[in-house]
């Protein structure tokens, strides 16, 4: 009889400072698939962890048993009702699936429940662990920005994190975890875990694995794996916009039966990260300077509006960039400038008026009214769409909700109804905006955009913009984190 491994996904990257409430409806707007629907042709093409699980299990002759795949876009902490509903459904489906030989679970690691008293991902792991017999292994994947705590190291659970940021190995991380599950069931491996942390948060701008201060630490992790000392060495610069105790950089190491080795390597990697702490100060450019450089330079300038990044939980509705562009007279320039903003009310007006119509609207701060005021603009409606496009790196269909393109002189505003990833240049291409025709493109992402947009850019700048995802760690209004915490505080060597 074929072995059976349950597979599930419950992921959201929370942001304690986001104005967006996260409910079950938030998951339904992104994706929420139950049971056999996880195998659906459309969803199964998504290049994410759970389908990495499934492909690898099937290749090994193991039957994947689908539970629940619930993914929400980054936003505010989950309501307790939403958390209990989704975790409760996962528990019920796991009980109905018994007996199983293992469980593979995709989590983010930075899921926060409102109120702050409950540790989201750790509670999910503990509740599912209690359902399974002690000898049934659980394999868990985490985003590189997960907030890893000791409570997550439940008995007979192993963990595998993303290796790359920008996140281009999401599917492959699922495959790595599934291969270890198969080897564990075959008796070839006996995974054990160790965790080491240091009191430091890293700006998402500086958390890239391709360049910057993290590179030597990543190289040390890969050497530990290639040498055979450990099975997996995962690094977690952490989601820096969650206001919770014990926030910090984590090294999470999986070894084959030898806890002492896992502990040693985890300690080495955490120390290596701490030694690099001075390399994690982001190189930020004032917004006005970024605009000046973009408008006066040859080729395309891509600017990160890091403070308003929906991939980190922002509402993506700030007018800071638009105000600065208008103040600089960018709408009167000869070259095009692209930027995006989330405003359902403006989309509704534009769609009612139709392509070619001239409209006057108040735009911006639809959700984040406490952080700023809408801006009055006059614009021409250039395009209407359903906002769907294909993210090439993730091989995944994504939706921005109903979307319009507005022209304000040389400015092109991509206005959408839903916050969504700004990682792929296809978000602009799909709406008729050719990057090759622009002098300046703003992207609401601190780092995930680089892999796609970097292929078009003559230069990339990170603007020191305000918002729930600001890149300057010293500007984040923490109240609950454990202090001291670098770079907020001075710490001894």
C-alpha positions as MATLAB code, in Angstrom:
seq = 'XXXXXXXXXXXXXXXXXXXXXXXXXXXXXXXXXXXXXXXXXXXXXXXXXXXXXXXXXXXXXXXXXXXXXXXXXXXXXXXXXXXXXXXXXXXXXXXXXXXXXXXXXXXXXXXXXXXXXXXXXXXXXXXXXXXXXXXXXXXXXXXXXXXXXXXXXXXXXXXXXXXXXXXXXXXXXXXXXXXXXXXXXXXXXXXXXXXXXXXXXXXXXXXXXXXXXXXXXXXXXXXXXXXXXXXXXXXXXXXXXXXXXXXXXXXXXXXXXXXXXXXXXXXXXXXXXXXXXXXXXXXXXXXXXXXXXXXXXXXXXXXXXXXXXXXXXXXXXXXXXXXXXXXXXXXXXXXXXXXXXXXXXXXXXXXXXXXXXXXXXXXXXXXXXXXXXXXXXXXXXXXXXXXXXXXXXXXXXXXXXXXXXXXXXXXXXXXXXXXXXXXXXXXXXXXXXXXXXXXXXXXXXXXXXXXXXXXXXXXXXXXXXXXXXXXXXXXXXXXXXXXXXXXXXXXXX';
ca = [
       0.000    0.000    0.000;
       1.344    3.438   -0.958;
       2.488    5.642    1.850;
       0.385    8.739    2.433;
       1.662   12.194    3.402;
      -0.737   15.019    4.208;
       0.085   18.393    2.639;
      -1.147   21.832    3.655;
      -0.381   25.535    3.445;
      -1.396   28.354    5.770;
       0.604   31.508    5.087;
       0.424   35.192    5.778;
       3.203   37.689    6.442;
       1.818   40.013    9.089;
       2.696   43.654    9.632;
       1.920   45.144   13.032;
       1.720   48.639   11.539;
      -0.512   47.867    8.560;
      -3.987   49.441    8.327;
      -5.323   46.303    6.593;
      -7.287   43.840    8.713;
      -6.708   40.186    7.810;
      -9.832   37.992    7.828;
     -10.912   34.795    6.111;
     -12.119   36.991    3.238;
      -8.545   38.221    2.808;
      -7.476   34.637    2.129;
     -10.422   34.098   -0.216;
      -9.333   37.151   -2.223;
      -5.852   35.660   -2.652;
      -6.295   31.892   -2.578;
      -8.166   29.428   -0.399;
      -8.381   25.881   -1.764;
      -9.743   22.896    0.089;
      -9.018   19.193   -0.345;
      -8.844   17.970   -3.927;
      -9.157   21.545   -5.242;
      -5.448   21.911   -4.382;
      -4.818   19.579   -7.336;
      -6.831   21.833   -9.666;
      -5.149   22.520  -12.988;
      -5.060   26.294  -12.572;
      -3.804   26.363   -9.005;
      -1.382   23.463   -9.424;
       0.647   25.556  -11.872;
       1.463   27.999   -9.050;
       5.207   27.798   -8.399;
       4.854   27.573   -4.608;
       5.822   25.226   -1.786;
       2.781   22.983   -1.662;
       3.163   21.996   -5.308;
       6.846   21.352   -4.689;
       5.667   18.942   -1.972;
       3.230   17.265   -4.314;
       5.590   16.857   -7.282;
       8.357   15.345   -5.172;
       6.045   13.006   -3.261;
       4.500   11.713   -6.463;
       7.945   11.186   -7.997;
       8.825    9.020   -4.987;
       5.627    6.983   -5.225;
       4.103    8.615   -2.131;
       0.457    9.698   -2.196;
      -0.086   13.355   -1.253;
      -3.230   13.871    0.831;
      -4.452   17.479    0.384;
      -5.762   19.342    3.411;
      -6.031   23.113    2.991;
      -4.094   25.708    1.003;
      -4.800   29.149    2.452;
      -2.623   32.065    1.403;
      -3.229   35.727    2.153;
      -1.412   38.779    1.009;
       0.706   40.578    3.604;
      -1.314   42.846    5.856;
      -2.283   43.437    9.441;
      -2.400   40.643   12.041;
      -5.067   37.970   11.626;
      -8.224   38.389   13.601;
      -8.575   35.692   16.226;
     -11.744   34.506   14.505;
      -9.933   34.060   11.184;
      -6.980   32.296   12.790;
      -9.172   29.846   14.700;
     -11.394   29.181   11.691;
      -8.498   28.334    9.365;
      -6.411   26.389   11.861;
      -9.524   24.596   13.063;
     -10.342   23.548    9.508;
      -6.766   22.338    8.983;
      -7.066   20.265   12.194;
     -10.392   18.762   11.124;
      -9.096   17.814    7.693;
      -5.971   16.257    9.191;
      -8.066   14.145   11.588;
     -10.240   13.001    8.689;
      -7.143   12.051    6.696;
      -5.702    9.746    9.377;
      -3.811    7.528    9.293;
      -0.993    9.279    7.435;
       2.718    8.552    7.373;
       3.758   12.222    7.527;
       2.684   15.836    7.206;
       4.253   18.556    5.048;
       3.186   22.063    5.944;
       4.048   25.397    4.301;
       4.051   28.332    6.727;
       5.439   31.837    6.442;
       6.866   32.132    9.942;
       5.761   35.734   10.512;
       2.029   35.192   10.997;
       0.805   37.303   13.912;
      -2.599   37.046   15.616;
      -4.282   40.238   16.780;
      -3.651   41.120   20.397;
      -0.141   39.707   20.280;
      -0.628   37.105   23.033;
      -0.729   34.108   20.672;
       2.295   32.998   18.620;
       0.678   32.255   15.278;
       2.941   29.818   13.432;
       4.155   28.157   16.626;
       0.564   27.506   17.682;
      -0.282   26.016   14.279;
       2.631   23.578   14.559;
       1.794   22.603   18.146;
      -1.895   22.016   17.388;
      -1.184   19.802   14.376;
       1.602   17.964   16.212;
      -0.890   16.946   18.913;
      -3.163   15.303   16.343;
      -0.506   12.964   14.926;
       1.128   10.031   16.678;
       4.593   10.934   18.039;
       6.372    8.733   15.476;
       4.788   10.504   12.474;
       7.212   13.173   11.164;
       6.225   16.705   10.240;
       8.186   18.772    7.712;
       7.687   22.536    7.631;
       8.863   25.202    5.197;
       9.352   28.848    6.122;
       9.847   32.097    4.248;
      13.312   33.596    4.714;
      11.590   36.476    6.566;
      10.013   34.205    9.169;
      10.075   35.078   12.873;
      11.507   31.850   14.269;
      11.036   30.999   17.955;
      11.955   27.990   20.130;
       8.285   26.966   20.374;
       8.370   26.038   16.692;
      10.833   23.225   17.361;
       8.220   20.625   18.212;
       9.137   16.932   18.614;
       9.754   15.019   15.381;
       9.405   18.197   13.282;
      12.008   19.357   10.790;
      12.192   22.761    9.117;
      13.488   24.026    5.781;
      13.667   27.731    4.847;
      13.939   29.579    1.564;
      17.553   30.024    0.517;
      17.120   33.070   -1.707;
      15.847   36.628   -1.567;
      14.460   37.799   -3.929;
      12.307   34.707   -3.454;
      12.973   32.630   -6.559;
      13.240   29.217   -4.840;
       9.784   28.921   -3.268;
       8.771   25.801   -5.222;
      12.254   24.319   -4.804;
      12.022   24.768   -1.026;
       8.906   22.604   -1.073;
      10.816   19.996   -3.050;
      13.706   20.021   -0.572;
      11.355   19.455    2.338;
       9.523   16.665    0.532;
      12.772   14.889   -0.333;
      13.789   14.970    3.316;
      10.365   13.626    4.291;
      10.755   10.698    1.884;
      14.275    9.986    3.144;
      12.984   10.125    6.717;
      10.169    7.678    5.972;
      12.682    5.392    4.236;
      14.880    5.423    7.331;
      17.753    7.092    5.455;
      17.670   10.276    7.547;
      16.879   11.207   11.136;
      16.440   14.999   11.080;
      17.066   16.976   14.289;
      16.900   20.751   14.726;
      18.759   23.568   16.458;
      18.057   27.312   16.628;
      20.367   30.234   17.371;
      19.374   33.901   17.348;
      20.979   37.309   17.685;
      19.220   40.550   18.764;
      19.184   42.225   15.372;
      16.662   43.169   12.722;
      17.783   43.599    9.142;
      16.133   46.070    6.803;
      14.469   44.162    3.966;
      16.530   46.327    1.611;
      19.686   44.679    3.020;
      18.390   41.110    3.285;
      19.251   40.090   -0.276;
      21.143   36.845   -0.742;
      22.584   38.015   -4.073;
      24.697   40.911   -2.820;
      25.443   42.859    0.340;
      26.189   41.918    3.923;
      24.255   38.660    3.964;
      26.269   37.041    1.174;
      29.128   35.653    3.323;
      26.661   34.277    5.862;
      24.699   32.557    3.098;
      27.949   31.152    1.714;
      28.794   29.714    5.138;
      25.356   28.061    5.295;
      25.811   26.481    1.863;
      29.298   25.245    2.808;
      27.887   23.557    5.906;
      25.380   21.734    3.708;
      27.831   20.812    0.946;
      30.361   19.494    3.454;
      27.788   17.065    4.799;
      27.880   18.519    8.318;
      24.171   19.353    8.150;
      21.179   18.603    5.944;
      19.774   22.141    5.798;
      20.977   25.477    7.135;
      18.320   28.196    6.960;
      18.810   31.899    7.651;
      16.048   34.282    8.730;
      16.802   38.029    8.653;
      13.161   38.287    9.839;
      10.175   40.347    8.758;
      11.173   43.632   10.439;
       7.697   45.155   10.687;
       6.208   42.878   13.347;
       6.133   44.264   16.856;
       6.533   41.114   18.961;
       8.869   39.897   21.721;
      12.084   38.060   20.831;
      12.299   39.566   17.349;
      15.697   38.893   15.821;
      17.903   37.231   13.238;
      17.690   33.427   13.350;
      19.778   30.521   12.110;
      17.807   27.279   11.993;
      19.805   24.144   11.271;
      18.723   20.592   10.485;
      21.288   17.828   11.019;
      21.132   14.076   10.532;
      20.715   12.675   14.027;
      23.377   14.837   15.712;
      21.877   17.681   17.739;
      25.303   18.872   18.895;
      26.415   19.457   15.304;
      23.182   21.297   14.529;
      23.674   23.515   17.583;
      27.280   24.265   16.675;
      26.500   25.239   13.084;
      23.491   27.341   14.144;
      25.668   29.213   16.643;
      28.370   29.770   14.016;
      25.881   31.181   11.522;
      24.203   33.474   14.058;
      27.615   34.781   15.091;
      28.596   35.303   11.444;
      25.447   37.373   10.921;
      26.124   39.401   14.059;
      29.676   40.077   12.868;
      28.206   41.554    9.670;
      25.734   43.843   11.453;
      27.419   47.063   10.290;
      26.887   45.893    6.694;
      23.106   45.901    7.085;
      22.610   49.675    7.030;
      20.545   50.430    3.921;
      21.784   52.891    1.313;
      18.755   55.123    1.018;
      18.181   58.109   -1.262;
      15.922   61.020   -0.460;
      12.780   60.839   -2.608;
      13.374   64.220   -4.283;
      16.930   63.176   -5.196;
      15.716   59.876   -6.658;
      13.245   61.757   -8.884;
      15.894   64.230   -9.998;
      18.307   61.435  -10.894;
      15.659   59.512  -12.782;
      14.449   62.460  -14.819;
      17.926   63.711  -15.707;
      19.753   60.448  -16.427;
      20.043   58.291  -19.524;
      18.268   54.952  -19.553;
      15.700   53.633  -17.093;
      15.876   54.393  -13.376;
      13.914   52.012  -11.138;
      13.167   53.385   -7.674;
      11.950   51.348   -4.734;
       9.131   53.024   -2.817;
      10.196   50.831    0.102;
       7.923   52.412    2.705;
       4.704   51.486    0.901;
       5.405   47.868   -0.088;
       2.296   45.645   -0.180;
       4.500   42.525   -0.092;
       5.382   43.611    3.455;
       1.866   44.576    4.531;
       1.407   48.151    3.353;
      -1.894   49.270    1.831;
       0.026   50.566   -1.223;
      -2.082   53.726   -1.175;
       0.434   56.395   -0.155;
       0.573   59.625   -2.157;
       4.145   60.461   -1.088;
       5.672   59.586   -4.469;
       2.910   61.170   -6.538;
       3.096   64.413   -4.531;
       6.860   64.573   -4.981;
       6.606   63.911   -8.723;
       4.046   66.663   -9.198;
       6.119   69.045   -7.078;
       9.084   68.293   -9.362;
       7.007   68.956  -12.481;
       7.506   65.392  -13.744;
       4.115   65.448  -15.475;
       5.480   68.134  -17.825;
       8.528   66.085  -18.837;
       9.224   64.556  -22.236;
       9.779   61.055  -20.871;
       7.262   58.807  -19.165;
       7.125   57.984  -15.461;
       5.262   54.925  -14.116;
       3.941   54.451  -10.597;
       1.186   52.476   -8.917;
      -1.348   53.180   -6.198;
      -4.219   51.271   -4.630;
      -7.557   53.113   -4.625;
     -10.808   51.212   -5.306;
     -12.901   54.394   -5.357;
     -10.829   55.938   -8.162;
     -10.988   52.695  -10.144;
     -14.780   52.719   -9.864;
     -14.990   56.293  -11.163;
     -12.630   55.607  -14.066;
     -14.454   52.455  -15.089;
     -17.799   54.256  -15.007;
     -16.462   57.087  -17.176;
     -14.615   54.831  -19.637;
     -11.442   54.977  -21.726;
     -10.659   58.446  -23.047;
     -12.631   60.247  -20.345;
     -11.165   63.156  -18.421;
     -11.739   62.784  -14.699;
     -10.986   64.783  -11.567;
     -10.617   62.634   -8.449;
      -9.145   62.523   -4.959;
      -6.616   59.695   -5.035;
      -4.681   57.846   -2.346;
      -4.880   56.961    1.356;
      -8.016   54.951    0.760;
      -7.081   52.624    3.637;
      -4.337   54.520    5.485;
      -6.208   57.731    6.287;
      -4.239   58.222    9.514;
      -0.969   58.428    7.549;
      -1.901   61.117    5.030;
      -4.583   62.750    2.938;
      -5.797   62.027   -0.609;
      -4.463   64.167   -3.447;
      -6.675   65.911   -6.027;
      -5.655   65.173   -9.634;
      -7.008   65.648  -13.142;
      -6.319   62.661  -15.392;
      -7.284   60.878  -18.598;
      -8.426   57.259  -18.470;
      -6.144   55.227  -20.747;
      -6.961   51.588  -19.980;
      -9.406   49.408  -18.051;
      -8.691   45.801  -17.083;
      -9.421   43.000  -14.633;
      -5.878   43.395  -13.277;
      -4.798   39.812  -13.802;
      -1.316   38.965  -15.047;
       1.272   36.199  -14.999;
       4.233   36.456  -12.613;
       7.047   34.874  -14.586;
       9.495   34.036  -11.795;
       6.826   32.300   -9.702;
       4.997   30.975  -12.789;
       1.819   32.135  -11.128;
      -1.308   34.056  -12.062;
      -1.915   37.032   -9.787;
      -4.621   39.640   -9.526;
      -4.525   43.332   -8.682;
      -8.316   43.523   -8.709;
     -10.079   45.873  -11.100;
      -7.350   48.083  -12.531;
      -7.100   51.274  -14.575;
      -4.264   53.293  -16.079;
      -4.547   57.054  -15.710;
      -2.443   59.622  -17.563;
      -1.452   62.857  -15.857;
       0.732   64.448  -18.508;
       3.836   62.232  -18.701;
       2.839   60.310  -15.566;
       1.185   56.926  -15.893;
      -0.663   55.814  -12.767;
      -1.493   52.130  -12.484;
      -4.452   52.285  -10.093;
      -5.776   49.023   -8.683;
      -8.337   47.844   -6.162;
      -6.178   45.303   -4.274;
      -2.671   45.569   -2.844;
      -0.513   42.948   -4.562;
       3.080   41.916   -5.159;
       5.200   44.330   -7.162;
       7.955   41.836   -7.923;
       7.477   41.279  -11.634;
       7.748   43.778  -14.479;
       4.719   42.030  -15.987;
       2.509   44.114  -13.686;
       3.269   47.102  -15.941;
       3.614   45.217  -19.237;
       0.199   43.609  -18.735;
      -1.387   47.056  -18.526;
       0.184   48.357  -21.739;
       3.075   50.144  -20.014;
       6.372   49.310  -21.699;
       9.358   49.761  -19.333;
      11.587   50.558  -22.310;
       9.560   53.733  -22.921;
       9.986   55.110  -19.396;
      12.633   57.261  -17.760;
      11.540   56.418  -14.250;
       9.575   53.553  -12.715;
       8.554   53.327   -9.070;
       8.078   49.907   -7.504;
       6.487   49.335   -4.103;
       8.933   46.657   -2.981;
      12.117   46.767   -0.869;
      13.945   43.986   -2.677;
      11.781   41.357   -4.319;
      11.509   43.426   -7.521;
      15.223   43.312   -8.350;
      15.315   40.004  -10.199;
      12.688   41.058  -12.745;
      13.018   44.857  -12.930;
      16.805   44.748  -12.739;
      16.978   43.346  -16.258;
      15.515   46.609  -17.584;
      17.148   49.138  -15.276;
      20.204   51.278  -15.917;
      20.225   51.996  -12.177;
      18.234   51.020   -9.074;
      17.661   53.384   -6.153;
      15.962   52.831   -2.791;
      13.960   55.856   -1.700;
      13.582   56.626    2.000;
       9.794   56.811    1.784;
       7.400   56.728    4.749;
       4.936   53.975    5.552;
       4.368   50.672    7.350;
       7.292   49.050    5.501;
       9.883   51.822    5.799;
      13.416   50.647    5.124;
      14.972   52.674    7.935;
      14.755   50.428   11.003;
      15.228   53.345   13.403;
      11.966   54.918   12.186;
       9.783   51.906   13.042;
       7.576   52.657   16.096;
       8.243   49.456   18.045;
       6.666   49.079   21.502;
       6.692   45.312   22.169;
      10.017   44.036   20.852;
      12.562   42.776   23.341;
      15.241   45.401   23.913;
      18.090   45.992   23.389;
      17.779   45.343   19.664;
      20.241   46.352   16.969;
      20.223   48.825   15.207;
      17.705   50.512   17.499;
      20.113   50.221   20.429;
      23.857   50.099   20.959;
      25.031   46.625   21.933;
      28.391   45.303   23.131;
      30.693   43.443   20.739;
];
